[in-house]
Amino acid sequence: MTTQVISRTIADDRDERPNPFRAHLSSGGEQPGICREELTVSVVIPALNEAKNLPALFAKLPSTLDEVVLVDGHSTDGTIEVARSLRPGIRVVQQRFSGKGDAIASGLLAARGDVIVIIDADGSNDPAEIPDFVDAIRQGADFAKGSRFMAGGGSADITWLRKAGNRALTWTVNILYGTKYTDLCYGFNAVRSSCLDRLLVDCAGFEVETLMNIRVAKLSMRVAEIPSFESERVHGVSNLHPVRDGMRIFNVIMRERFSREIKPGKCVAEYSDRSEGYLQPAHAATYDEELVSVDEAYRFSSGLATTP
């Protein structure tokens, strides 16, 4: 596996001092001070009418996962029922609002693992790559982002228009934020859960990956880029609209560049403070048939309560 470590802040990217974390990941050797810790792993799967795609996805999920969380966006095709039949121990979170960003925020709130991996439900991401993301976190990264456009990655699904837009938006972020990303708008990512008290996810739509990529850089988090291959979705068509969602992504890029502090975006009315610097979804969630209040859900995500 080839792992590329990305510059962490606008200033740090221009700093030529040796970076032992970069040396560790690029050389593949053990670096003093880097702990290869044992970590529990949760997988968060945002889904909207993906019942036909779940069998192929679930069949490939690693058997070593500690938790799988399905975030359902009010599906009408039996997505929840199919998920529970395929994986009886799955935890189900029902969105109160809509959009991929809201789904991911809800999943991050519910997940209890040390590492939280976010993967699309359409079968385009390969669950066999999950250990690569987890290993990057284990070796010291705070955030591991998938890339289709670095060595070892690829895509059989992206259209020429989406590829051109992604390239332009990635270039813009690299210029404005001093990063070296090779992919910006990809849904396969992992985050160390202990970083969630600083990483604010407060957008509703497909701009969520861009927002997270920008904010981990602004927060000086350690970021690793993981080569990933994107297959064609198994069934159905994507809900992404290249022009509309491209403009949303561009607006996030510009808003974040000229905002020194990480502040809530347009979804602030849908969120309430749960800890300093991090807003959590202000709505109840359904976990395996039991309605849990937002305060109880926060205790679950903070390790202050046990599974019902």
Secondary structure, DSSP 8 states (H G I E B T S, - for coil): ---EEE--STTGGG--S--HHHHHHHH-S--TT-------EEEEEEESS-TTTHHHHHHHS-TT-SEEEEEE---SSSHHHHHHHH-TT-EEEE-SS-SHHHHHHHHHHH--SSEEEE--TTS-S-GGGHHHHHHHHHTT-SEEEEESSSTT-EESS--HHHHHHHHHHHHHHHHHH----S-SS-S-EEEEGGGTTT------STTHHHHHHHHHHHTT--EEEEE-EE---SSS-----HHHHHHHHHHHHHHHHT-SS----GGGGGEEEEETTEEEE-S-EEETTEEE-HHHHHHHHHTSS---
